[in-house]
Amino acid sequence: MSDASWDIGTDIGGTFTDILAVHVGTQETRIAKVPSRPAAPVRAMLEAIAAVGVAQTDVRRFIHGTTRVTNALVEERLPKVALIATAGFEDVLEVARYRREDLYRLDIPPKPKPLVPHELCFGLRERLDHTGAVLEPLAEAEIARAIAWLKASGAQSVAICLLHAYANPVHERMLAEALAPHVPHLCVSHDINPEAREYERASSTAFNAAAMPIAVEYLSELEQKLPLGPGLQVFHSAGAMVPVPAAKRRPLVMAASGPAAGVSASARMARELGRSRVLTFDMGGTTTDVCLIVDGQAEMTDTRMIGGRPLRQPMLAVHSIGAGGGSVVKLGPGGLTVGPESAGSEPGPACYGRGGTRPTITDANAILGYLDPEVKLGDTIALDMAAAEAAVAPMAQQLGLGITETALGILRVANAAMGRALRRVTVERGVDGRDCTLLAFGGGGPMHAAGLAELYGLREIIVPAASSAFSALGCLTADFSFLQQRTVRLPLTDFAPVTFAERLAQLTEDATTPLIANDVPAAEITIEHVALMRYAAQSDSTPIAFALPFDPAVLEADFHARHRTLYGYATGEPCVIESLRVQARRASTTPMARPDVGRPARPPRSRDCVFPDVGRVATAILPRETLTGTVTGPAIIEDAWSTVIVPPGWQARGDEAGNLFLTRSAA
């Protein structure tokens, strides 16, 4: 008889699907990886459940993060989408913003083509002003004209984005109610992004409409194959989990949800270990993702560009580059480059022995001796060293270098690209990255962490116990949460407390309803409030947290202080609450124990490895499972799915939870 006693988190990456399972009674923890299946992601998830030895009937909760929605948007593998906008504004996606994608590249288009082609954009005669007052009512005849046009268009999904609907959604609601019987998928801008700036709101709504058919089909199949009801949840890009019905309605919450899960787990770990500034370093098979965590809280952003188009919603400020373990290395006029093209899971890097022939970062690591040729990676992948060398050899010949020297060059180029990503989230935000701790995870993060720390001047590295499946862990241990944000434009100089209270109450209701609908008791829900503040003449806003009972004077003082910290000055100009953000959450109660990495520990041994500026040296190979005391480099610490490089000049020690701490050796 089933006891449904396992909680499972999964992260579907471009190369591997990671899974971490926790037994709620014994706290037993299991980790596994299976190759991702882009054409059949649900099948990959079911294979992952089998890989940890758990029957589907024994699963209590299943939470997953995925890049499926993001990949579909980037690659433009999208269904036919229509846009209905206020007459005169139907070209908003084509007009976009007046700036070139690349200022000095005249050989490429100045900006990407619109997500919705001109012939699928419809102008609706109606009008509101910026306060939401109706200037031109929406007539029944106009609704009928829109229905007839939509039927003739053949669109599978429609995005409705009417002028100033964030201030008053009355016309969008009327139109949506009339169109719903005539189109499979429909979304409205006041639900997707109820904020000012028409282009960004229209782009986000069109993105959501394009993703809906893909997400609904995918999530419906998952619900059918894994019928867990409220126990089936999706990770979202703001760093928490949401119920499947909410994700079907707003699939954009799944964009970049895999990287966000790793950041969520990192923030929790930073708080537990007392690290005030942490840089996350998540190197997977396809991308490397970095994020800044300050005082236990990950940095947030409101906008992310996907395929050159803005996606606006609150999300963790994760910066991604196309440099993962499977990233293809090329030799061009400017020298070596890595990514963004990836070998993926099929065929994968050449050293996986699955038919890959192009050199990748993983092949370079294998040639340098960092990967064990005698042991199957995760008990499934046997390394083919000859194939790795054969993939790098043509490039080495062109450069006039040996294969080993070329592999070292690939390593340096990859680390340089990752160093630039770290600078984007630190120096460009006024933070000295040298004061941060690097938290390395993902399949390749612990392998490159020390080299990156050397390059960037970092003094401490933490490799968590479940480093190879840390994003899956983040899915499992994150809070259950939903977030709403809306433009309010309330000046503090002539503050309207009644209007403020009404807007805040509505946002709170909208944020808590999905949780209560999924059997979360109202008493267990906590509410976090953020005001997005600006000076009256500014365009961009700054997020400022506030508590209830609300005090405008405290909020204004906090805004001035934060503005001074970020930009070096504060003024006496009038302040405006541009938007309000409300996040409802129920704290995670998932217990954790030291994970089972999937194979018995092997005795210590040695093999030759090549390190930059040192050359080939005998290197101790140590099992992570039985590591004790302090290890001085050169050394490699291994488990079934991860390899931690401790180069010369560094040392490592473990703690009882299985985490590793790398620091520079004493001179």
Wavefront OBJ file of the C-alpha trace (Angstrom):
o trace
v 0.000 0.000 0.000
v 1.321 3.473 -0.903
v 2.230 5.890 1.889
v 2.887 8.920 -0.385
v 5.811 9.940 1.776
v 8.323 11.411 -0.712
v 8.720 15.082 -1.599
v 10.534 15.603 -4.913
v 12.174 18.599 -6.568
v 13.366 18.556 -10.184
v 15.212 20.971 -12.430
v 14.954 20.393 -16.176
v 18.127 21.752 -17.747
v 19.297 21.835 -21.330
v 21.525 18.780 -20.809
v 20.351 16.948 -17.682
v 17.188 16.706 -15.615
v 18.221 16.792 -11.942
v 16.106 15.278 -9.178
v 16.303 15.359 -5.398
v 13.886 13.317 -3.268
v 13.328 13.598 0.504
v 11.398 11.088 2.613
v 9.235 13.160 4.959
v 9.472 10.590 7.741
v 13.089 9.443 7.809
v 14.552 12.531 6.028
v 16.428 10.174 3.695
v 17.646 12.186 0.719
v 18.400 10.835 -2.750
v 19.898 12.508 -5.830
v 19.961 11.440 -9.479
v 20.331 12.828 -12.997
v 18.877 11.655 -16.278
v 19.404 13.090 -19.768
v 16.889 15.810 -20.598
v 14.391 15.152 -23.372
v 13.455 18.482 -25.005
v 10.797 16.777 -27.110
v 9.375 14.798 -24.166
v 10.065 16.626 -20.867
v 7.368 14.785 -18.924
v 8.944 11.472 -19.878
v 12.304 12.729 -18.568
v 10.703 13.668 -15.245
v 9.117 10.239 -14.858
v 12.489 8.634 -15.680
v 14.080 10.838 -13.013
v 11.570 9.646 -10.400
v 12.438 6.056 -11.292
v 16.164 6.880 -11.081
v 15.873 7.722 -7.366
v 13.994 4.491 -6.738
v 10.646 6.061 -5.845
v 7.326 4.750 -7.147
v 5.024 7.395 -8.595
v 2.333 6.339 -6.116
v 4.716 7.147 -3.245
v 5.139 10.811 -4.266
v 3.452 13.332 -1.963
v 4.706 16.579 -3.528
v 6.409 17.218 -6.854
v 7.879 20.662 -7.614
v 9.822 21.453 -10.745
v 11.617 24.294 -12.449
v 12.096 24.366 -16.194
v 13.507 26.402 -19.064
v 10.903 25.004 -21.481
v 8.919 28.248 -21.708
v 12.062 30.393 -21.990
v 13.541 28.174 -24.702
v 10.332 28.273 -26.739
v 10.260 32.083 -26.570
v 13.954 32.483 -27.438
v 13.796 29.991 -30.311
v 10.415 31.425 -31.432
v 8.800 27.989 -31.655
v 5.461 29.628 -30.957
v 1.819 29.175 -31.958
v -0.152 31.764 -33.923
v -0.818 34.725 -31.618
v -3.035 37.793 -32.147
v -2.889 41.164 -30.387
v -5.885 43.425 -29.744
v -4.907 46.960 -28.723
v -6.575 50.357 -28.577
v -7.069 51.787 -32.074
v -4.009 53.806 -33.014
v -1.765 51.697 -30.775
v -1.993 48.349 -32.576
v 1.570 48.828 -33.898
v 3.039 49.132 -30.391
v 5.104 45.933 -30.712
v 6.506 46.972 -34.074
v 7.347 50.531 -32.992
v 8.919 49.219 -29.750
v 11.632 51.457 -28.251
v 13.758 53.736 -30.403
v 17.131 52.182 -29.793
v 19.262 49.797 -31.816
v 20.011 46.302 -30.603
v 23.686 46.936 -31.412
v 24.673 50.559 -31.943
v 27.651 49.870 -34.243
v 26.413 46.831 -36.193
v 24.742 48.231 -39.285
v 24.689 44.787 -40.922
v 21.998 43.472 -38.553
v 18.401 44.689 -38.056
v 18.152 47.571 -35.561
v 15.696 45.597 -33.417
v 14.054 42.166 -33.499
v 10.900 41.629 -35.497
v 7.691 41.971 -33.453
v 6.423 38.877 -31.663
v 3.023 39.379 -33.335
v 3.076 40.212 -37.081
v 1.252 43.295 -38.325
v -1.572 41.325 -39.946
v -2.474 39.764 -36.585
v -2.757 43.101 -34.748
v -6.241 44.609 -34.356
v -7.152 48.176 -33.351
v -10.200 48.406 -31.064
v -12.121 51.680 -30.858
v -12.233 52.587 -27.139
v -10.244 54.904 -24.887
v -9.353 55.499 -21.252
v -7.173 58.240 -19.820
v -4.217 57.639 -17.502
v -6.465 57.771 -14.411
v -8.761 55.084 -15.807
v -11.610 57.432 -16.693
v -13.568 56.335 -19.772
v -13.159 58.763 -22.688
v -14.720 56.528 -25.375
v -16.923 53.615 -24.255
v -16.453 50.171 -25.762
v -19.531 49.540 -27.904
v -21.155 46.143 -28.497
v -20.750 46.636 -32.240
v -16.996 47.061 -31.770
v -16.822 43.852 -29.742
v -18.682 42.042 -32.530
v -16.195 43.420 -35.069
v -13.301 42.103 -32.957
v -14.919 38.654 -32.702
v -15.383 38.441 -36.476
v -11.758 39.487 -37.074
v -10.425 37.005 -34.536
v -12.352 34.116 -36.089
v -10.948 34.974 -39.512
v -7.374 35.305 -38.188
v -7.016 31.644 -37.171
v -5.067 32.610 -34.040
v -4.694 29.984 -31.302
v -4.123 32.569 -28.606
v -4.931 36.253 -28.205
v -3.328 38.995 -26.111
v -5.531 41.929 -25.104
v -3.638 45.105 -24.183
v -5.772 48.245 -24.094
v -4.456 51.700 -23.294
v -4.268 52.428 -19.534
v -6.001 49.161 -18.613
v -3.706 48.960 -15.570
v -5.677 51.916 -14.129
v -9.118 50.545 -15.043
v -9.590 47.059 -16.562
v -13.287 47.499 -17.379
v -12.884 47.360 -21.183
v -10.394 44.478 -21.108
v -12.793 42.472 -18.952
v -15.747 43.170 -21.259
v -13.760 42.129 -24.323
v -12.241 39.037 -22.697
v -15.640 37.776 -21.597
v -16.977 38.150 -25.150
v -13.936 36.569 -26.854
v -13.452 33.620 -24.477
v -15.843 31.236 -26.321
v -14.104 31.914 -29.645
v -10.403 31.272 -28.927
v -8.626 28.468 -26.996
v -6.269 30.753 -25.077
v -6.672 34.364 -23.989
v -4.865 36.719 -21.619
v -5.357 40.337 -20.612
v -2.670 42.876 -19.734
v -4.239 43.984 -16.440
v -3.777 40.419 -15.188
v -0.326 39.752 -16.679
v 1.384 43.102 -16.062
v -0.881 45.793 -14.551
v 1.681 48.571 -14.863
v 2.332 51.653 -16.948
v 4.479 51.715 -20.124
v 2.446 50.365 -23.008
v 5.231 48.671 -24.967
v 6.569 46.638 -22.059
v 3.034 45.720 -20.959
v 2.042 44.695 -24.507
v 5.261 42.704 -24.992
v 4.774 40.821 -21.705
v 1.129 40.076 -22.497
v 2.017 38.851 -25.992
v 4.769 36.650 -24.520
v 2.246 35.164 -22.099
v -0.282 34.528 -24.859
v 2.389 32.837 -26.969
v 3.458 30.617 -24.079
v -0.037 29.593 -22.964
v -0.680 26.817 -25.529
v 2.758 25.306 -24.847
v 2.438 25.523 -21.063
v -1.159 24.279 -20.896
v -0.372 21.229 -23.030
v 2.793 20.455 -21.061
v 1.298 20.959 -17.605
v -1.890 19.083 -18.499
v 0.182 16.074 -19.571
v 2.116 16.297 -16.312
v -1.136 16.433 -14.308
v -2.385 13.367 -16.165
v 0.806 11.336 -15.688
v 1.378 12.491 -12.102
v -2.073 13.143 -10.568
v -1.103 14.726 -7.248
v -3.641 17.562 -7.138
v -2.288 20.456 -4.988
v 0.904 18.431 -4.441
v 1.951 19.153 -8.041
v 3.584 22.594 -8.107
v 5.754 24.747 -10.383
v 8.720 26.902 -9.452
v 8.543 30.494 -10.585
v 11.148 33.078 -11.475
v 10.603 35.189 -8.344
v 12.053 32.398 -6.219
v 9.140 30.367 -4.867
v 6.572 27.779 -5.967
v 3.078 28.286 -7.376
v 0.161 25.929 -8.042
v -0.240 24.491 -11.531
v -3.565 26.295 -12.297
v -1.863 29.660 -11.675
v 1.061 28.663 -13.934
v -1.348 27.684 -16.717
v -2.944 31.114 -16.554
v 0.388 32.954 -16.305
v 3.046 30.671 -17.811
v 5.576 33.508 -17.841
v 6.148 32.809 -14.133
v 8.038 29.698 -15.307
v 10.517 31.704 -17.398
v 14.009 31.088 -15.986
v 12.506 29.144 -13.080
v 15.350 26.604 -12.997
v 18.094 29.193 -12.307
v 15.802 30.950 -9.814
v 15.469 27.718 -7.815
v 19.225 27.518 -7.305
v 19.294 31.136 -6.148
v 16.444 30.439 -3.722
v 18.408 27.579 -2.139
v 21.518 29.803 -2.057
v 19.694 32.582 -0.197
v 18.518 30.102 2.423
v 22.052 28.735 2.781
v 23.537 32.235 3.039
v 21.195 32.985 5.943
v 21.978 29.680 7.682
v 25.757 30.146 7.343
v 25.736 33.843 8.192
v 27.294 35.100 4.936
v 26.234 38.700 4.241
v 27.256 38.841 0.568
v 27.133 35.817 -1.684
v 27.607 35.373 -5.420
v 25.824 32.330 -6.810
v 27.658 30.442 -9.553
v 25.463 27.848 -11.247
v 27.253 26.209 -14.166
v 25.148 23.625 -15.938
v 25.449 21.899 -19.259
v 24.108 24.769 -21.372
v 24.407 28.023 -19.413
v 26.070 29.642 -16.433
v 23.789 31.682 -14.164
v 24.972 34.161 -11.527
v 23.123 36.283 -8.974
v 23.961 38.560 -6.038
v 22.588 37.837 -2.556
v 22.862 40.578 0.087
v 21.926 39.942 3.731
v 20.191 36.699 2.828
v 17.992 38.237 0.116
v 18.531 37.763 -3.609
v 18.472 40.831 -5.827
v 15.205 41.310 -7.730
v 14.493 42.889 -11.103
v 11.319 43.878 -12.935
v 12.447 43.361 -16.517
v 14.365 40.748 -18.453
v 15.096 40.699 -22.182
v 14.210 37.513 -24.048
v 15.187 37.428 -27.707
v 15.706 41.196 -27.605
v 12.152 41.843 -26.337
v 11.183 42.939 -22.806
v 9.490 40.550 -20.405
v 8.298 42.546 -17.408
v 7.412 40.835 -14.155
v 9.103 40.686 -10.740
v 11.822 38.023 -10.838
v 15.177 37.201 -9.317
v 17.981 39.186 -10.968
v 19.756 36.182 -12.488
v 22.290 36.974 -15.211
v 22.809 34.127 -17.690
v 25.496 33.507 -20.287
v 25.754 30.722 -22.844
v 28.807 29.062 -21.307
v 28.056 25.678 -19.741
v 29.863 22.376 -19.687
v 28.367 21.391 -23.026
v 29.042 24.755 -24.701
v 30.734 24.338 -28.061
v 34.190 25.908 -28.455
v 34.937 27.657 -31.740
v 38.015 29.233 -33.282
v 37.300 32.400 -35.228
v 39.118 35.535 -36.369
v 39.129 36.860 -32.811
v 40.412 33.644 -31.250
v 38.649 31.058 -29.098
v 35.015 31.554 -28.105
v 32.696 29.402 -25.989
v 28.931 29.113 -26.506
v 26.176 30.025 -26.722
v 25.660 26.930 -28.890
v 25.578 23.755 -26.805
v 26.068 20.072 -27.549
v 23.058 19.433 -25.281
v 22.279 15.974 -23.932
v 22.258 14.377 -27.384
v 24.920 13.835 -28.503
v 26.556 15.781 -25.662
v 30.276 16.526 -25.287
v 32.606 14.284 -27.291
v 33.965 12.687 -24.090
v 30.501 11.274 -23.307
v 31.019 8.803 -26.142
v 27.606 9.399 -27.685
v 28.734 10.567 -31.087
v 29.664 14.164 -30.320
v 32.562 15.470 -32.399
v 32.795 19.186 -31.597
v 34.973 20.376 -28.695
v 33.258 21.585 -25.522
v 34.314 22.906 -22.108
v 33.704 19.446 -20.629
v 36.108 17.916 -23.166
v 38.793 20.398 -22.065
v 38.248 19.442 -18.414
v 38.539 15.756 -19.308
v 41.813 16.315 -21.187
v 43.276 18.211 -18.222
v 42.582 15.215 -15.981
v 39.798 16.738 -13.895
v 37.270 14.003 -14.758
v 37.868 10.380 -13.761
v 38.185 8.192 -16.891
v 37.847 5.007 -14.825
v 34.450 5.752 -13.284
v 31.101 6.237 -14.977
v 29.675 9.693 -14.343
v 26.592 9.069 -12.216
v 27.050 5.357 -12.894
v 25.736 5.930 -16.439
v 28.252 7.864 -18.582
v 31.662 6.328 -19.377
v 34.218 8.913 -20.450
v 35.843 8.505 -23.864
v 39.167 10.324 -23.567
v 40.205 9.531 -27.125
v 37.031 11.172 -28.445
v 37.711 14.295 -26.355
v 41.247 14.607 -27.706
v 40.040 13.977 -31.264
v 37.511 16.815 -30.902
v 40.141 19.308 -29.686
v 42.961 18.189 -32.017
v 41.914 20.111 -35.197
v 41.676 23.335 -33.202
v 45.056 22.701 -31.555
v 46.600 22.136 -34.976
v 45.207 25.434 -36.274
v 46.621 27.251 -33.254
v 49.973 25.501 -33.494
v 49.628 24.240 -29.913
v 49.477 20.887 -28.215
v 46.133 19.413 -27.175
v 46.814 20.071 -23.483
v 47.806 23.703 -24.093
v 44.647 24.207 -26.160
v 42.521 22.713 -23.370
v 44.098 25.179 -20.917
v 43.259 27.999 -23.324
v 39.633 26.849 -23.476
v 39.544 26.860 -19.677
v 40.916 30.418 -19.502
v 38.426 31.721 -22.090
v 35.504 30.066 -20.286
v 36.556 31.479 -16.915
v 36.983 34.950 -18.437
v 33.409 34.833 -19.790
v 32.116 33.812 -16.369
v 34.160 36.555 -14.705
v 32.427 39.127 -16.915
v 29.070 37.769 -15.740
v 30.113 38.251 -12.097
v 31.095 41.835 -12.832
v 27.628 42.472 -14.293
v 25.941 41.620 -10.987
v 28.485 43.297 -8.703
v 30.589 46.177 -10.057
v 27.765 47.435 -12.287
v 25.529 47.559 -9.187
v 28.048 49.322 -6.973
v 29.206 46.214 -5.072
v 32.825 45.135 -4.617
v 32.659 41.471 -5.608
v 35.916 40.700 -3.809
v 34.009 40.979 -0.530
v 31.614 38.219 -1.569
v 31.610 34.478 -0.988
v 31.248 32.385 -4.147
v 28.604 29.667 -3.795
v 29.282 27.139 -6.572
v 26.867 24.481 -7.748
v 25.523 22.803 -10.861
v 27.380 20.102 -12.734
v 30.355 22.324 -13.595
v 30.349 25.063 -10.946
v 32.602 23.332 -8.381
v 35.057 22.436 -11.156
v 35.566 26.048 -12.262
v 34.981 27.866 -8.957
v 38.613 28.141 -7.799
v 39.851 29.319 -11.202
v 37.100 31.933 -11.296
v 37.880 33.012 -7.727
v 41.551 33.459 -8.659
v 40.577 35.582 -11.637
v 38.096 37.716 -9.723
v 39.920 38.018 -6.389
v 37.459 36.078 -4.221
v 38.721 34.601 -0.964
v 36.114 31.963 -0.085
v 34.133 29.346 -2.005
v 31.272 27.236 -0.652
v 30.221 24.050 -2.454
v 26.924 22.797 -0.961
v 26.365 19.120 -0.187
v 23.810 18.705 -2.966
v 25.822 20.819 -5.412
v 25.036 18.748 -8.495
v 21.268 19.033 -7.914
v 21.134 22.294 -5.980
v 18.443 23.859 -8.170
v 16.283 20.781 -7.624
v 16.879 21.268 -3.890
v 15.777 24.890 -4.268
v 12.513 23.750 -5.845
v 11.890 21.476 -2.886
v 12.843 23.780 -0.013
v 11.425 27.061 -1.340
v 8.379 28.737 0.139
v 4.937 28.317 -1.440
v 4.280 31.802 -2.754
v 2.434 34.060 -5.164
v 3.274 37.654 -6.088
v 1.261 40.553 -7.482
v 2.422 44.017 -8.568
v 0.417 46.990 -9.843
v 0.946 50.640 -10.807
v -0.714 52.986 -8.285
v 1.055 56.398 -8.715
v 0.395 57.760 -5.240
v 2.370 60.922 -4.318
v 3.553 61.124 -0.717
v 3.144 64.904 -0.590
v -0.627 64.617 -0.943
v -0.983 61.072 0.322
v -4.373 59.357 -0.056
v -4.523 56.736 2.728
v -7.922 55.345 1.710
v -6.843 54.761 -1.894
v -3.577 53.240 -0.670
v -5.405 50.862 1.665
v -7.871 49.816 -1.059
v -5.108 49.066 -3.588
v -3.058 47.164 -1.012
v -6.071 45.105 0.093
v -6.893 44.141 -3.504
v -3.309 43.096 -4.220
v -3.221 41.076 -1.003
v -6.412 39.259 -1.962
v -5.082 38.540 -5.462
v -1.816 37.168 -4.033
v -3.363 34.980 -1.325
v -6.251 33.489 -3.329
v -4.109 30.959 -5.300
v -2.559 29.689 -2.051
v -5.863 29.311 -0.243
v -7.287 27.539 -3.322
v -4.493 24.983 -2.906
v -5.361 24.119 0.703
v -2.911 26.504 2.393
v -4.499 27.680 5.662
v -4.857 31.451 5.784
v -3.232 31.498 9.233
v 0.001 30.098 7.744
v 0.314 32.808 5.066
v 2.620 35.772 5.637
v 2.494 38.930 3.535
v 5.479 40.984 2.366
v 4.974 44.540 1.092
v 7.201 46.538 -1.255
v 6.700 50.032 -2.642
v 8.456 50.887 -5.903
v 9.502 54.468 -5.258
v 10.743 57.299 -7.466
v 11.186 61.045 -7.399
v 8.393 62.824 -9.222
v 10.568 63.609 -12.256
v 12.209 60.171 -12.475
v 11.289 57.374 -14.861
v 12.662 54.349 -13.013
v 11.708 53.243 -9.522
v 13.535 51.703 -6.555
v 11.977 48.899 -4.471
v 11.575 49.734 -0.768
v 10.131 47.218 1.702
v 7.643 48.525 4.270
v 5.678 47.171 7.206
v 2.162 47.704 8.485
v 0.803 49.883 9.975
v 1.997 52.044 7.094
v 3.901 55.263 7.810
v 4.576 57.476 4.743
v 7.347 59.365 6.562
v 9.261 56.152 7.292
v 8.885 55.012 3.676
v 10.160 58.365 2.390
v 13.185 58.265 4.694
v 13.973 54.689 3.669
v 13.731 55.672 -0.008
v 16.129 58.608 0.414
v 18.618 56.364 2.229
v 18.428 53.620 -0.393
v 18.724 56.120 -3.254
v 21.834 57.588 -1.621
v 23.343 54.096 -1.267
v 22.653 53.173 -4.897
v 23.415 56.449 -6.661
v 25.460 58.516 -4.215
v 22.876 61.252 -3.640
v 19.323 61.973 -2.501
v 17.237 65.082 -3.212
v 14.407 66.933 -1.543
v 12.085 66.415 -4.506
v 8.559 65.063 -3.984
v 8.346 61.250 -3.866
v 5.844 58.996 -5.627
v 4.806 55.394 -5.004
v 4.860 54.228 -8.626
v 3.786 50.633 -7.919
v 2.942 48.320 -5.057
v 4.179 44.737 -4.805
v 2.645 42.142 -2.511
v 4.000 38.632 -1.986
v 2.002 36.029 -0.074
v 3.998 33.049 1.156
v 3.800 29.950 3.297
v 7.221 29.009 4.643
v 8.750 25.702 3.584
v 8.777 22.915 6.150
v 10.678 20.349 4.074
v 13.274 18.586 6.277
v 16.731 17.869 4.896
v 19.499 15.433 5.693
v 22.878 14.857 4.075
v 22.074 13.549 0.581
v 22.957 10.125 -0.734
v 25.140 10.893 -3.773
v 24.506 7.523 -5.313
v 27.632 5.367 -5.046
v 29.898 3.876 -2.366
v 32.953 5.909 -1.491
v 36.176 4.799 -3.209
v 39.534 4.815 -1.424
v 41.826 7.825 -1.971
v 44.090 7.576 -5.004
v 46.072 9.829 -7.343
v 46.294 10.839 -11.001
v 48.101 13.488 -13.014
v 46.221 16.742 -13.655
v 47.225 19.933 -15.447
v 46.695 23.313 -13.752
v 47.178 26.816 -15.229
v 50.586 28.340 -14.432
v 51.636 25.115 -12.681
v 51.606 22.379 -15.287
v 51.148 18.653 -14.804
v 51.269 17.491 -11.181
v 50.231 14.395 -9.235
v 46.854 15.175 -7.699
v 45.104 13.443 -4.798
v 41.635 12.105 -5.654
v 39.446 12.010 -2.558
v 35.884 10.743 -1.979
v 33.604 13.496 -0.742
v 31.536 11.059 1.315
v 34.326 10.315 3.806
v 36.282 13.586 3.692
v 37.716 14.635 7.053
v 40.012 17.430 8.178
v 41.563 19.978 5.846
v 42.701 19.048 2.336
v 45.498 21.032 0.727
v 45.621 21.337 -3.042
v 46.283 20.077 -5.567
v 43.348 17.747 -4.955
v 40.100 16.658 -6.534
v 37.105 15.831 -4.345
v 34.551 13.617 -6.093
v 31.093 12.191 -5.654
v 28.856 10.476 -8.200
v 27.748 13.669 -9.923
v 30.172 16.443 -9.035
v 33.884 17.184 -9.149
v 35.399 19.815 -6.866
v 38.782 21.140 -7.982
v 41.164 22.273 -5.214
v 44.107 23.720 -7.187
v 47.577 24.402 -5.815
v 47.429 27.302 -3.375
v 43.954 26.399 -2.101
v 42.613 24.213 0.694
v 39.238 22.634 1.471
v 37.422 21.453 4.549
v 33.993 19.922 5.065
v 31.288 20.288 7.694
v 28.817 17.823 9.172
v 26.159 18.704 6.592
v 28.488 17.769 3.716
v 29.228 21.314 2.563
v 32.765 22.145 1.414
v 34.587 25.408 2.200
v 37.514 26.372 -0.060
v 39.946 29.097 0.950
v 43.399 30.180 -0.129
v 46.198 28.328 1.633
v 48.272 30.233 4.174
v 51.490 31.524 2.624
l 1 2 3 4 5 6 7 8 9 10 11 12 13 14 15 16 17 18 19 20 21 22 23 24 25 26 27 28 29 30 31 32 33 34 35 36 37 38 39 40 41 42 43 44 45 46 47 48 49 50 51 52 53 54 55 56 57 58 59 60 61 62 63 64 65 66 67 68 69 70 71 72 73 74 75 76 77 78 79 80 81 82 83 84 85 86 87 88 89 90 91 92 93 94 95 96 97 98 99 100 101 102 103 104 105 106 107 108 109 110 111 112 113 114 115 116 117 118 119 120 121 122 123 124 125 126 127 128 129 130 131 132 133 134 135 136 137 138 139 140 141 142 143 144 145 146 147 148 149 150 151 152 153 154 155 156 157 158 159 160 161 162 163 164 165 166 167 168 169 170 171 172 173 174 175 176 177 178 179 180 181 182 183 184 185 186 187 188 189 190 191 192 193 194 195 196 197 198 199 200 201 202 203 204 205 206 207 208 209 210 211 212 213 214 215 216 217 218 219 220 221 222 223 224 225 226 227 228 229 230 231 232 233 234 235 236 237 238 239 240 241 242 243 244 245 246 247 248 249 250 251 252 253 254 255 256 257 258 259 260 261 262 263 264 265 266 267 268 269 270 271 272 273 274 275 276 277 278 279 280 281 282 283 284 285 286 287 288 289 290 291 292 293 294 295 296 297 298 299 300 301 302 303 304 305 306 307 308 309 310 311 312 313 314 315 316 317 318 319 320 321 322 323 324 325 326 327 328 329 330 331 332 333 334 335 336 337 338 339 340 341 342 343 344 345 346 347 348 349 350 351 352 353 354 355 356 357 358 359 360 361 362 363 364 365 366 367 368 369 370 371 372 373 374 375 376 377 378 379 380 381 382 383 384 385 386 387 388 389 390 391 392 393 394 395 396 397 398 399 400 401 402 403 404 405 406 407 408 409 410 411 412 413 414 415 416 417 418 419 420 421 422 423 424 425 426 427 428 429 430 431 432 433 434 435 436 437 438 439 440 441 442 443 444 445 446 447 448 449 450 451 452 453 454 455 456 457 458 459 460 461 462 463 464 465 466 467 468 469 470 471 472 473 474 475 476 477 478 479 480 481 482 483 484 485 486 487 488 489 490 491 492 493 494 495 496 497 498 499 500 501 502 503 504 505 506 507 508 509 510 511 512 513 514 515 516 517 518 519 520 521 522 523 524 525 526 527 528 529 530 531 532 533 534 535 536 537 538 539 540 541 542 543 544 545 546 547 548 549 550 551 552 553 554 555 556 557 558 559 560 561 562 563 564 565 566 567 568 569 570 571 572 573 574 575 576 577 578 579 580 581 582 583 584 585 586 587 588 589 590 591 592 593 594 595 596 597 598 599 600 601 602 603 604 605 606 607 608 609 610 611 612 613 614 615 616 617 618 619 620 621 622 623 624 625 626 627 628 629 630 631 632 633 634 635 636 637 638 639 640 641 642 643 644 645 646 647 648 649 650 651 652 653 654 655 656 657 658 659 660 661 662 663 664 665 666 667
